[in-house]
Structure formats: structure tokens, C-alpha cells
Amino acid sequence: MANPQRADILLPRITLAASLAFVGVIGAIWWISSSQLALAQAADSFMDVFTAAVLTWTVGISRQPQDKEHPFGHTRAQPIGGLVTAVIAGVVAFEVARSAVFALLGDAEPSLEWIMVGVFGAKVAFKAAIYALSRNHGHVRPALNALAVDARNDVLLGLLAVGGFFAARFGVPTLDAWLALPIAAWIAWSGVELARDNIRLLMGEAPPQKRQEQLATIAAAVPGVKTAHDLRAHYLGTMLHAHVHIVVDPALSLKQAHDIGEAVRLAVEAEPDVSHCSVHIDIE
């Protein structure tokens, strides 16, 4: 999906609808078969519903224009949704590890009907597609990054459930439990990384130095600007706020200098990742 802004909206909604369907189907199978693996997958899909609903809501909030109560917009909503997803990843990791330990201590064997292999396979394929569409959009797309992490975790859990079935068939019923432990650790670490990335956005992290240099170059290229320096920028949610000093000719009138500063502001704010720019005007 080439347009990340469109993906921000569509992918959480698609995930929400599909997760509701998986909850119904897998929950019905668990009701009939009493399989613990089916119960775990149904619970995971239920958490997917919650995750997708949170991301859908926060994306909608983040796209609202600025208002009196939020003069700089609502772009912090997406990182908040990412933090919620990180917490859910931690809960999933704990539950996976807990179930694995109890399975090993109790010597439990996974119970799986053949229809469940097909349903789990369909869930894995769907989540793999969501992961492929939502990854590699950069840390300024927190909703898509959170969705990608959640989808990747679900692919691992789905494969683990299918593997547990075939391991039981080949006489190694505890293999899935042993494999679940490192997967739980990896899911927990992915949640930590996701939380760290979103906390950086909420705390106002500066963009990469290369991006700051690009913005300074844009400011310096405005007619009437002799040099641009001391550019500072930081994230406010998913968008950048920038401040730049420009040097103009001292012979210019106050209005001329002001017009140049306004042109710089508009040029910088025309960048898709910048929502606000303030300009300080110096004379040569």
C-alpha cells in the first residue's frame, strides 16, 4: 500500500473486521473441541480486536484539525495508540510464556482438529499480508508500526499453534511449549522497542540530522534569505515543529523582512512531515 496516510486508516479497520470474524470462528471451534490451542488463538484474536479498535480510534483522532483546546493538532494520539499496543504485546508475551510453562509442568498435549489447521493457516496468511503492508513506513507512522508488530507476533503464534498440532502427530507433544518460550521473549522485546519508539515521539525527539539539514536548505533557498542557521526541530506526535534563524539584508524594510520570513515559514510548512515552523529574522 503505497500511500501511508491511506494505510493508516484502512489497515486497522481491515484488521478489526477480520479479527472479529476470527474470534467468532475460532471461538466456535473451541466451544466444540475444548482445545486449549483454539482457546489461546481465540483470546489472541480478541486482543487483536482491542488493538485494532484502539489504533482505528487514535488514527481518527490524530487526523482531526487543530482547535482551541489543541492549537497544535492531535498528532500525539497515534503514539498513544502505539503505547497501548506495546502494553498488549507484553500481556501476550506473559500469557504465551505462562501457558508454555503450565503445559510443560502438566505434560499437556495440544488438542487440534483438522479444521483448525485451516483456520489457523488462514489467520497466519492474513496477518502476514497485514505485516507486509504495514512495515517499513518509518517511526513517524506509529499506528502502522504498531500494527506491523502485532501482525508479526500473531504470525509467530499461529505458526506455533499449527506446529503444536504436527508435533503431537509425530510424538513430540511438548515441542510447541518449548518453542513458545523464546517466542514469548521475542514478543516481549518487540513490545519494549515499540514502547520506546512511541515514548520518543511523545517526548519530542529531534528528527535525524540529515532531515534537519534538508529543512535548513529549504529555508536558505527562499529568495531574500542570505543564510539559514540554528534550525531546531522536534516531533510533536507524528509531525515536526521547526524553528529556524534566517539572515536578511539590513537595508530591507521591516515589511520586506517580514514577507521573507513568512515565505520561509510557508516553504518549510509545505513539507509533508512539518505542521508548524517559526522563523527568527536576523540582519546581516
C-alpha positions in Angstrom: 0.0 0.0 0.0 2.0 3.0 -1.3 0.2 5.8 0.5 1.0 5.5 4.2 -1.8 8.0 5.2 -4.4 5.9 3.5 -2.9 2.8 5.0 -3.1 4.4 8.5 -6.9 4.4 8.0 -7.6 1.2 6.1 -5.3 -1.4 7.6 -6.5 -1.0 11.2 -10.2 -1.1 10.0 -9.5 -4.2 7.9 -7.7 -5.9 10.8 -10.6 -5.0 13.2 -13.2 -6.6 10.9 -11.1 -9.7 10.2 -10.2 -10.2 13.9 -13.9 -10.1 14.8 -14.5 -12.8 12.3 -11.6 -14.9 13.6 -12.9 -14.5 17.2 -16.3 -15.9 16.1 -14.9 -18.9 14.1 -12.1 -19.9 16.4 -14.3 -19.4 19.5 -16.9 -21.7 18.0 -14.3 -24.4 17.3 -13.0 -24.1 20.9 -16.6 -24.4 22.2 -17.0 -27.7 20.2 -13.5 -29.2 20.7 -12.4 -27.7 24.1 -8.9 -27.3 22.5 -6.6 -25.1 24.6 -4.7 -24.1 21.4 -8.0 -22.9 20.0 -8.8 -21.0 23.2 -5.4 -19.3 23.0 -5.9 -18.3 19.4 -9.4 -17.0 20.1 -8.1 -15.0 23.0 -5.3 -13.6 20.8 -7.9 -12.6 18.1 -9.9 -10.9 20.8 -6.9 -8.9 21.8 -6.4 -8.1 18.1 -9.9 -6.6 18.1 -9.0 -4.4 21.0 -5.7 -3.4 19.4 -7.2 -2.6 16.0 -10.0 -0.7 17.7 -7.6 1.4 19.6 -5.5 2.1 16.5 -8.5 2.9 14.4 -9.7 5.4 17.1 -6.3 7.1 17.6 -5.7 7.4 13.9 -9.1 9.1 13.5 -8.3 11.5 16.4 -4.8 12.3 15.1 -6.3 13.4 11.7 -8.6 16.0 13.3 -7.5 19.6 12.7 -6.2 21.9 15.4 -8.8 23.5 17.6 -9.0 25.9 20.6 -8.1 23.2 23.1 -5.4 21.6 20.8 -3.7 24.5 18.9 -1.0 22.2 17.6 -3.3 19.5 16.5 -3.9 15.9 17.7 -0.9 14.1 16.3 0.1 12.7 19.7 -2.9 10.3 19.5 -1.1 7.8 17.3 1.9 7.3 19.6 -0.5 6.8 22.5 -2.2 4.0 20.4 1.3 2.6 19.8 2.0 2.6 23.6 -1.3 0.7 24.2 -0.3 -1.9 21.6 3.1 -2.2 23.3 1.4 -3.0 26.6 -0.8 -5.6 24.8 2.4 -7.2 23.4 3.6 -7.5 26.9 0.4 -9.2 28.1 0.5 -11.6 25.1 4.2 -12.5 25.9 3.3 -13.2 29.5 0.3 -15.4 28.6 2.3 -17.3 26.0 5.1 -18.0 28.5 2.7 -18.9 31.3 0.8 -21.3 29.1 4.0 -22.9 27.9 5.3 -23.4 31.5 2.0 -25.0 32.6 2.0 -27.2 29.5 5.5 -28.4 30.3 4.8 -28.9 34.0 1.5 -30.6 33.4 2.7 -32.7 30.4 -0.3 -31.5 28.5 -0.7 -32.4 24.8 -2.2 -30.0 22.3 -5.6 -30.9 21.0 -6.4 -29.8 17.5 -8.9 -30.7 14.9 -8.0 -30.7 11.2 -10.4 -27.8 10.5 -8.4 -25.7 13.0 -5.2 -26.1 10.9 -7.0 -24.5 8.0 -8.4 -21.7 10.2 -5.0 -21.0 11.8 -3.4 -21.1 8.4 -5.8 -18.5 7.1 -5.1 -16.3 10.1 -1.4 -16.6 9.6 -1.8 -15.7 5.9 -3.9 -12.7 6.7 -1.6 -11.4 9.4 1.4 -11.9 7.1 -0.3 -9.8 4.5 -1.0 -7.1 7.1 2.6 -7.2 8.2 3.9 -6.8 4.7 1.6 -3.8 4.0 2.2 -2.0 7.3 6.0 -2.4 7.8 8.8 -0.1 6.7 7.0 3.2 6.9 9.3 4.8 9.4 8.9 5.5 13.1 6.7 8.6 12.3 3.9 6.2 11.3 3.3 4.8 14.8 -0.1 3.2 14.0 1.3 1.3 11.1 4.4 0.3 13.1 2.2 -1.0 16.0 0.0 -2.9 13.5 3.1 -4.5 12.0 4.5 -5.6 15.4 1.1 -7.1 16.3 0.8 -8.8 13.0 4.3 -10.3 13.2 3.6 -11.6 16.7 0.4 -13.2 15.5 2.1 -14.9 12.6 4.6 -16.5 15.1 1.8 -17.6 17.4 -0.3 -19.0 14.6 2.7 -21.0 13.3 3.4 -22.2 16.8 -0.2 -23.5 17.1 0.0 -25.3 13.8 3.4 -26.7 14.8 2.0 -27.9 18.0 -0.6 -30.0 16.2 2.0 -31.6 13.9 4.4 -32.1 16.7 1.8 -34.1 18.6 1.1 -36.1 15.5 4.8 -37.1 15.3 5.1 -37.9 19.0 6.7 -34.7 20.4 3.8 -33.1 22.2 5.9 -30.6 24.2 7.8 -29.2 21.3 5.4 -26.3 20.8 5.7 -25.4 24.5 9.5 -25.3 24.3 9.3 -23.2 21.2 6.9 -20.8 22.9 9.4 -19.7 25.5 11.9 -17.9 23.1 8.9 -16.6 21.1 7.4 -15.1 24.2 10.7 -13.4 25.0 10.9 -12.0 21.4 7.3 -10.7 21.6 8.1 -9.0 24.9 11.2 -7.4 23.4 9.2 -6.2 20.4 6.8 -4.6 22.9 9.7 -2.8 24.7 11.0 -1.5 21.3 7.6 -0.3 20.3 7.1 1.5 23.6 10.5 3.1 23.3 9.8 4.4 19.8 6.5 5.9 20.8 7.8 7.5 24.0 10.5 9.2 21.9 7.8 10.8 19.8 5.7 11.9 22.8 8.9 13.3 24.4 9.7 15.5 21.4 12.7 13.7 19.9 14.5 15.5 17.1 14.5 14.1 13.6 17.7 12.7 12.1 20.4 15.2 11.4 20.0 14.7 7.6 16.4 15.8 7.8 17.3 18.9 9.8 19.8 19.8 7.2 17.2 19.4 4.4 14.8 21.7 6.2 17.6 24.3 6.7 18.4 24.1 3.0 14.7 24.7 2.1 14.7 27.8 4.3 18.0 29.1 2.8 16.7 28.6 -0.8 13.9 31.2 -0.3 14.6 34.4 -2.3 16.0 37.1 0.0 17.5 34.7 2.5 21.3 35.1 2.8 21.8 32.2 5.2 19.7 29.9 7.4 21.1 28.6 10.6 20.4 27.2 14.1 17.4 25.1 12.9 15.8 23.2 15.6 13.0 20.6 15.1 11.2 18.1 17.2 8.3 15.7 16.9 5.0 16.6 18.4 3.3 13.3 17.9 3.8 12.3 14.3 4.6 15.8 12.9 7.6 18.1 13.2 7.7 21.5 14.7 10.6 23.6 13.5 12.3 26.9 14.4 14.9 28.5 12.2 17.0 31.6 12.1 17.5 33.4 8.8 19.8 36.3 7.8 18.5 39.0 5.5 19.9 42.3 4.1 19.8 45.1 6.7 18.7 47.5 4.0 15.4 45.8 3.7 12.3 47.5 5.2 10.5 45.8 8.1 7.7 44.7 5.8 10.1 43.2 3.3 12.0 41.3 6.0 8.6 40.1 7.4 7.5 38.9 4.0 10.7 36.9 3.5 10.2 35.3 6.9 6.6 34.4 6.0 7.8 32.9 2.8 10.3 30.7 4.7 7.6 29.6 7.1 5.3 28.6 4.2 8.1 26.8 2.4 9.1 24.7 5.4 5.4 24.0 6.4 4.8 22.8 2.8 6.8 19.7 3.7 4.5 16.7 4.4 6.1 16.0 7.8 6.1 19.6 9.2 3.0 21.1 10.8 4.5 24.3 12.3 7.5 26.5 11.7 8.6 29.7 13.4 11.1 32.0 11.9 13.6 34.3 13.6 14.9 37.1 11.4 18.4 38.4 11.8 20.1 41.1 9.9 23.5 40.6 8.3 
